[in-house]
Amino acid sequence: MLLDADIKAQLAQYLQMMEGDVLLKVSAGSDDVSRDMLALVDELATMSSHIKVEHAELERTPSFSVNRPGEDTGVTFAGIPLGHEFTSLVLALLQVSGRAPKVDQKVIDQVKAIKDEYRFETYVSLSCHNCPDVVQALNLMSILNPGISHVMIDGAAFKDEVESKQVMAVPTVFLNGETFGSGRMSLEEILAKMGSGPDASELSDKDPYDVLVVGGGPAGSSAAIYAARKGIRTGIVAERFGGQVMDTLGIENFISVKHTEGPKLVASLEEHVKEYGVDIMNLQRAKSLTKKDLIELELDNGAVLKSKTVIISTGARWRNVNVPGEAEFKNKGVAYCPHCDGPLFEGKDVAVIGGGNSGVEAAIDLAGIVKHVTVIEFNPELKADQVLQDRLHSLQNVTVVTNAQTTEITGTDKVNGISYVDRATGEEHHVELQGVFVQIGLVPNTEWLGDTLERTRFGEIVVDKHGATDLPGVFAAGDCTDSAYKQIIISMGSGATAALGAFDYLIRN
């Protein structure tokens, strides 16, 4: 039995929501993965009278497609969609059966309007928390539009394909045989990438806001909710709703919630923001800020939004190590998410650059998957919490190198090594390996502001205790500011502070 009792009980509840019949076409061999896949589809068929199974010849073995009787939907799972992909399987069963997706009608119309043939393939690892968003979006597109098909491919089950296509990060999406993109993408982002997004004039025609929030992470969401609760016109413009939290796996210090995952928290934030009728403009990148009669925010697509006050909460991103080879080999051996990409380096040698909490946690996680981990720390000592250091030093397949400056990530078509200098002796060293995980902290997303606002030498926006910047009417919150600590809970608090500060400013001016 492939599913444990808890999952089966949960699944039984979901399968009761099916609205019509579904046919699973199965292509299986005599290998272990095929055997487990057959066990899964047979178990599904015993759990719902709506599910029928038939054997077929599909492009890949082992795989199965999810169809309506007499109609192929183009949704295929190559491998076994368990782990993080279990939800993708459940949603595919429900949506193919006729259950309406929880997606704006405007987006559904966009998908249905797409012409031509689009054949998508997504390589995933079942431990990747970023992959299901992409898989579910492309599955839905296949279900809605007969010209679109999608195959989820578990990289662990199809190692030869992964090697031949040099897939070194997940999710990696191919469209009609060519690389389309990698990393987390929402349905809206995929549509925008296919050239189907909102028009600049549509945004510029919007009435001025009382409060316009720039950035949709925890700080921006909190600011938008606090502003909208005051009954004032509130908008939120974000390059990617949820920001960096979307790439965070385990969250265990969000007070009152013992454990959650980034994407789950972001879904709750978005739902909460929408409760208050906030005008959300997603997938829009800020370009510049100017103060005239009103404050004007220019976007990358040329649109200009106007507001009486602005709260900047653009967050931060992973800091690059900025050595030769890092940019060239990104997704070709250079990675930033050990949870997502770690399984692709099974049995290989890797390095982690950074000896803080995130670096040491990454090394501990990777040590359970890869052959060997080399931790490279610039300072004379690791900076991680002692409990993490103790765990790290107990592992047999980890080498820690301190007081080391990374000088180059080497490779030809993909990573083959890393070079560093011993800062005490000046001696150069080279380690042969296949992967490098960069974990050296954050850099604020504030370059677009230029000299508009006072920033620290690290680029952080300087704010006072009300969240106000040195430009009247402009406030800031979260990881893009000079706050002492970068934590989700602190960002949320500072978002609320900035919104209350902005409201106070509006009353007085």
Secondary structure, 3 states (H helix, E strand, C coil): CCCCHHHHHHHHHHHCCCCCCEEEEEECCCCHHHHHHHHHHHHHHHHCCCEEEEECCCCCCCEEEEEECCEEEEEEEECCCCHHHHHHHHHHHHHHCCCCCCCCHHHHHHHHCCCCCEEEEEEECCCCCCHHHHHHHHHHHHHHCCCEEEEEEECCCCHHHHHHCCCCCCCEEEECCEEEEECCCCHHHHHHHCCCCCCHHHHHCCCCEEEEEECCCHHHHHHHHHHHCCCCCEEEEECCCCHHHHHCCEECCECCECCEEHHHHHHHHHHHHHHCCCEEEECCCEEEEEECCCEEEEECCCCEEEEEEEEECCCEEECCCCCCCCCCCECCCEECCHHHHHHHHCCCEEEEECCCHHHHHHHHHHHCCCCEEEEECCCCCCCCCHHHHHHHHCCCCEEEECCEEEEEEEECCCEEEEEEEECCCCCEEEEECCEEEECCCEEECCHHHCCCCCECCCCCECCCCCCECCCCCEEECHHHECCCCCCHHHHHHHHHHHHHHHHHHHHHC
